[in-house]
Amino acid sequence: MKAGVNLQDNLLDPKTAFSNELLDCPLTRTFGCESVFDLLERPENAYRLRRAGAAMHGSHMASNFGAVMAGDSSLLIV
């Protein structure tokens, strides 16, 4: 939500408007970080880092690796 505030600035800036670089996104402009992982590794974001880790682990446990590799959504375990 916070990064959404800078979406218009990002789209109107000639440097970032049509950029395909991952680092030219509203999130990096808003928080002054290199990537979302740099943001999560800041000491004040320890809670967010734990929450993101739990979300990634949950996503991993909820899906079948073979389904992802084969692109078959019918193999997903939900």
C-alpha positions as CSV (number, residue, x, y, z in Angstrom):
1,M,0.0,0.0,0.0
2,K,2.8,2.4,0.8
3,A,4.6,1.8,-2.5
4,G,1.3,2.5,-4.3
5,V,1.7,6.1,-3.3
6,N,4.8,6.4,-5.6
7,L,3.3,4.5,-8.5
8,Q,2.4,7.6,-10.4
9,D,5.9,9.1,-9.8
10,N,7.4,5.9,-11.1
11,L,5.3,5.8,-14.2
12,L,5.9,9.5,-15.0
13,D,9.7,9.3,-14.5
14,P,11.4,8.6,-17.9
15,K,14.1,6.5,-16.2
16,T,11.6,4.0,-14.7
17,A,8.5,4.3,-16.8
18,F,9.4,1.7,-19.3
19,S,12.2,0.0,-17.4
20,N,12.3,-3.8,-17.2
21,E,14.7,-3.7,-14.3
22,L,13.4,-5.2,-11.1
23,L,15.0,-2.4,-9.1
24,D,13.1,0.3,-10.9
25,C,9.8,-0.4,-9.1
26,P,7.7,1.8,-6.7
27,L,8.8,-0.3,-3.7
28,T,12.5,0.6,-4.1
29,R,11.5,4.3,-4.6
30,T,9.3,4.3,-1.5
31,F,11.7,2.5,0.9
32,G,15.0,3.4,-0.6
33,C,16.2,-0.2,-0.8
34,E,17.7,-2.4,-3.5
35,S,15.1,-5.2,-3.3
36,V,12.3,-6.4,-1.1
37,F,14.7,-8.8,0.6
38,D,17.0,-5.8,1.6
39,L,13.9,-4.2,3.0
40,L,12.9,-7.3,5.0
41,E,16.4,-7.7,6.4
42,R,16.4,-4.3,8.1
43,P,16.3,-4.7,11.9
44,E,13.0,-2.8,12.2
45,N,11.3,-5.3,9.8
46,A,12.1,-8.5,11.8
47,Y,8.4,-9.2,12.1
48,R,7.8,-8.9,8.4
49,L,10.8,-11.1,7.7
50,R,9.4,-13.9,9.9
51,R,6.0,-13.5,8.3
52,A,7.4,-13.6,4.8
53,G,9.4,-16.7,5.7
54,A,6.2,-18.4,7.0
55,A,4.3,-17.4,3.9
56,M,7.0,-18.9,1.6
57,H,7.1,-22.1,3.7
58,G,3.3,-22.4,3.6
59,S,3.2,-21.9,-0.2
60,H,5.9,-24.6,-0.6
61,M,3.9,-27.0,1.6
62,A,0.6,-26.3,-0.2
63,S,1.8,-27.1,-3.7
64,N,3.3,-30.1,-5.5
65,F,6.7,-29.4,-7.0
66,G,5.9,-31.5,-10.0
67,A,2.8,-29.4,-10.7
68,V,4.9,-26.3,-10.8
69,M,7.4,-27.8,-13.2
70,A,4.8,-29.3,-15.5
71,G,2.5,-26.3,-15.4
72,D,-0.4,-28.5,-14.4
73,S,-2.7,-26.8,-11.9
74,S,-4.7,-30.0,-11.5
75,L,-1.8,-31.5,-9.5
76,L,-1.8,-28.7,-6.9
77,I,-2.5,-30.0,-3.4
78,V,-4.9,-27.6,-1.7
